Amino acid sequence: MRNMFLTLMFAGSLFAANTLHVSSVTDDGAGNVSFTLGYNFDVEVAGFQFDLLSDGVFMLDAADGGACTDSGFMVSTNESGRVIGFSLTGATIAAGMGDFITLSGTYDVASAGTVVSVSALEDCESDGDAACDSDDTRMVLSDTGAAALESSFISSSWTVGDGTLDNEQPVEFSLSANYPNPFNPTTTIDYSIATAGDVSIVVYDMMGREVRSLVADFATPGSYSVVWDATNNEGLSVAAGMYVYKMISSDFVEVNKMLLVK
């Protein structure tokens, strides 16, 4: 039973983000800029559509490159920032991570120095603003069966004119190694959430029994940390030895080991 539990626990780490994010920006300071979007998909993607939002500063001229070009996708755009892509041959973008596409365009140099949020409308129904009544469309990624996938666009802040880019949210789920390790009496665990959802982090002993629930909550995208003080759910100190901690959020599952010494 113990071996079966450990096999399931350590079967590997998965993350199912289905996200797009701005991975880099090239800004010549003279009104020309390009954004390279990165992707993180857990399934094959057969098509996409989104409106790139930039507070009206960025005027989109072209979109090409990355996995979209490599997969032979046809991509169309308009000046307002709408980008649509699909394949006429049934080609797909494989699950994984990498450069998705590069968006090139212009901006008014009078906007130089302005910090602009670069994002995409994700959920018109919950947005509650005028964008829901306009031609803006929420981001849609579709699978090989033309079904819409749960997805999100990770916002970034762009300083117009100097190419500075600040990714506001993590682009992937992660569970870091605790520190210090070995530890006594406390240790810290850092973790990142790429898409909003329920998150749990639980400590188990090597027999697979729950020792302490550290996190059991809904979390928005961001970076977090939690401290374990080597006590169980009843507040009692636990014995020295090896423990594992497991994080689950959406389809992301990861397990790490830690050693308590006394």
N, C-alpha and C positions, 0 to 999 in steps of 0.2 A: 504494500500500500504506500509506504514511504517512497519507494523508487518511482511508482506511478505518479505520485504528486510532484516530485521533483522534475520528472520528465515533462509534465505538462507546464510546470512553472518556467522551465528554462528552454522551452521549445523554440525560442527566438523572439526577437522584438519586431513588432509591426507598427507602422503608422499609416493611417488612412486619412490624410489631410485633404486631398483634392483641392489644393490651393494654388493661386497665382500670387506673385509678389514682384515688386520692382527690385531687381537684384543689382542694377547699376544704372548710372545716368551719365551721358556725355553732353556737356553744355559748353558751347564755344563763347558764351558771354555776349554774343552779338545777335541773339534772337533765334539761334538754331539749337535744337536739343533732341536727343533720342533716349528713350527708356528701354532697357532690356528687361523683359519679364522672365522670371524663373518660375518653374512649376514643380509641384510635388503631388503626383497622382498615385492612387493605390489600385486603379483599374485602367484598362485601355479607354482612351477618350476619342470619340469619333467626330465630335463637333463642339463648337463653343460660340458664345455671343456675350458681349458685355459692353457697357458704356464706361470709358475711362473718364473719371471725374478729376478736375484739377482747378476748381474754382473759376473756370472759364479762362484760365491763363494759357493753357496749352492748346494749340490748333494742330490737329493730326493731319499729316500729309500722306504717310505711307506706313505699311506694316509688312515685315518680311523677316526671314532668317529663323534660326533656332530649330526646334523640333517641328514647327509648322511647315517650314520649307523642306526639311529633311523627309517629312512624311508625305509631301506632295499636296498639302492642303491648299485649297483656293481660299484666299483671304480678301475680304472687302472692307473698306473703311469709309467713314465720312468725316468731315471737318470737325463735327461736334464731339468726336471721340468714340463713335460706335465701331466695334470690330467684330466681324463675323467670319468664322472659318469652318470648313468642312472639306471632305474628300469626295470626288466623283467616282473614285475607284474602290471605295470601301477601305482605304488605308486608315490606320489609327495611330495615335501617339501612345506608345507603350507606357505601362505603369513605371514609375520611377521619378527621378529628379533631374533637372538640367535647365538649359536655356529654352524658353518657350517661343518667344518672338521679340523682335525689336520694333518699337513704335517711334517713328521720326516725325518731327514737326517744327513749328515755330512758336515764338511768343513775343509779346511787345516788350522791348528793352526797357520801357518805362516801369515794368514790373520788377526789375532787378532788385534783389535784396529781400523780396517778399518770400515768406515761407508758405508754401502751398502743400496741402494734403493731396497726394495722388492715390486714388482709390477707385473702386467701382461700386455702383449701387448693387447691394446684395439682396435686400428683401424689401421691395416696394411697399408691401402691405403693412409692415411694422415700422416703416420709416416715418410715416405720419407727416411728411412735409409736401411742399408743392411738387417735388420731383415725381411723386406718385401720379400726378395728374398730367405730367408732360410726356414727351416721347422717350424718356429714359427707360431703359430696360434692365432688370436685374441680371446679374451674371448667371449664365447657364452653361454647364458642361454636360454633354450627353454621352452616354455609353454606346456600345455597338448595337443596342436594341432601340436607340433613339430615346431612351428614358433619361430624364434629368437626374443628375447626380447631386448629392449634398456637397456643396462647395463654398469657398469663401475667397475673397481677395484681401490680402494683408496690406493694410495702408502703410504708406511711407510719407515722410515730409521732405520736400524738395525746396532748397533755397535757390530761387530763380537767379540765374546769371553767374553762379559760381560752381554749380554742379554738386553741391553738398547734398548728400542723401542720408536721411535718418530713418531706418526701418523701425517703425513704431511698435511692431509686434513680432514675436518669434515666427519663423517660417516653417517650423516643424515642431512636433511633439518631442520632448526629450525627458529623460530621467538620469540625472547625473550621479556619479559615485559619491557616496556620503563622505563627509570630512569632519573631523579626522577619522581615520580608519586604519588600525584599530582605535577604539575610543573608550573613554571612561571619564565622566559619567554621561556626557551628552554628545550628540553628533547631528550635523545639519545635512539635509537633503534638498538639493535644488532641482526644480523641474519647470518645464515650459509647456504652455498650452497654445496650440495653433488655432483651434476653432472652439467656440463656446460649447460647453456641455458638462455633463457630470464627470467628476474626477474622484477617484479613490486611490489612496496609498495605504497599504496594510502591511504590518510586520508579522512574519510567521517564524516559528521555530523550525528546526530541521526535520521535525516529524509532520510538518504541514499544518500545525495548529495555529489559529490566529492568536497573536500576542497583543497587538495594539493597532487600533485603527487610527491612523494619523490624519488622514484627509478623507472626508466624505461630503462633498459639496458640489454645487454648480460653480463653474469658473469661466470667466471670459478670457480671450487670448491675452497672454502675458507671461512674465517670468515670476516664479514663486519660490519660496523655501519653507521648509518645516523642520522643527527640531524634535528629535526623540531623546527623552531623558532616561531611557532604559527602564521604563515602568510599563506594566501591562494595562489592560482596560480597567482594572480595578484600582489602579494607582499604586500597585505593589512593585517593588524592585524585582527585576528578573535576574536569573543566573548568568554568569559569564558564559560565553560561547558564541557560536556562529548563528547568525540570523539572516533571513532574506526579507527584502521589502519589494512589494509588487505594486506597480501603478497601472491603472486602467482608465482610459478616457477615450470615448468614441471607439474606434477599432484599434487604438494603440494599446499595446500590452508590453511591459518590460519589467524585468526582475533583476535586482542586484543583490550582492552579498555584503554583509558587514560583520565585524568581529568586536564583541564586547569583552573587554579585559578588566579584571579586578585584582 
